[in-house]
């Protein structure tokens, strides 16, 4: 029991050390790539929201308000 706790603690320390922003670490590379793609998705959604205004919350709220809700 105590041995597995020690192993888990060492692994947790390794993850915390590995999450520091250096470009060589695999975990930080994956997380920064994920963050960039998420930001790109949000930017693309904002950019194309005027093509399909039914998707935006503001337009939906205005529609509901005009219907009397």
Number of C-alpha atoms within 10 A of each C-alpha: 5 7 8 9 10 11 11 12 12 12 12 12 12 11 13 10 11 15 15 11 13 11 10 9 13 12 16 17 15 11 13 14 12 12 12 12 12 12 12 12 12 11 12 11 13 11 10 11 13 11 8 8 12 12 13 13 10 11 12 13 12 12 13 11 10 9 8 7 8
